[in-house]
């Protein structure tokens, strides 16, 4: 193994995307400190976020909270989450369509 700040990885470990139950648990973690309106249904959000990573779900929760703050609301509503989902989906699509050239070829 190399010394110093640059180390070699000997294995690539594949981590699957969370399933619906996993996404619901991740949503619970990232909404724990948020004041949620009664309209918020984490199970529904978990179903709507198929293909999301844990980081995507964190971004969803952060954006929903920011929408509530911008509106001067004391609680985050399901509508805030839906607006946040649209924003996160657009960002994910931008990243997916951006082409990157690496030392081993092109990645899309």
N, C-alpha and C positions, 0 to 999 in steps of 0.2 A: 504494500500500500504506500502511496506517495506521502511524503511528509509536507508540512506547511499548510497554508490555507486551501490549497487545491488537492482534493482527494478524488480518487477514482472510485466509481461505483461498479461493483462486480455483478450486481443483479438489477434487473428492472422488475419492479413489483407492480402488478396491475391492481388497481383499486377500482372496483365497479362503482357505478353511480348508485346513490341510495334509492331504495325502492320507496313506495308510497309511505309505508310505516316509518322508514328511516327519515324521510323528508319531514314527516309530521313531528318526529322527535327533535330534529334539527330546528324546526320552526319553534318548538317549545323552548329550546335553549335560547334562541336569538330574540324571542319576544318576552322572555322572563321579566325583564325590567321595564317593559313597556306597559302603558295604560291602554288596554284594548277595549274598544267599544263592544257591546253585546253582539253586534253584527258580524264580528270577525269569527270565522270558522276555520280553525287550523286544518281540520280534516279535508275541507274543500280546497284550501290552498295547497295542501300536499298533493291532492289529485290533479290540480291545475299546473303543477310545476314538474311534470314528468321530464326527465332529462337534465334537471338542474343539479349542479354540484352543491356541496355544502357552502362554498364561497358564493355561489349564485343566490342561495337562500339567505345568506347573511346580507348580501347587497339588497335583496328584496325587502328585508326587514328594515334596513337602514333607510332606504329610499321611502318606504311607507311612513316611517317616523318623520322624515324630512318634509314630506308633503303635509302631514298633520301640523308640524311646527309652522310651516309657511302660511297655512290657513288660520293659525292662531287657535287651533283646537287643543283641547286637553286630553283627548283620547284618539287613538288611531282606529280608523274605521275600515271596513272591508273595501270601501271605495278607494281609500288610500293605498291599500294593498294591490288593487286592480290597476291603478295608475302606475304604481311601482313595478308591477309585473310587465306592463307594456314597455316601460323604460328599460328594464333589465333584458327583456326579450330583444329589443332593438340593439342594445349593446352587444349581446351574445351573437346576434346576426352579423353585426359589423366585424366582430373579431373572427367569426367563422369565414367570412368572405375575404378578409385581408390575407394576402399571400405573403408568406415569409420564405426567404431563401436562406437555407442553412448550408453547412459544409457537406451535408449528405443529400442535398437535393432540395426540391420544393415541397413545402408543406402547406396544405390548405386547411 
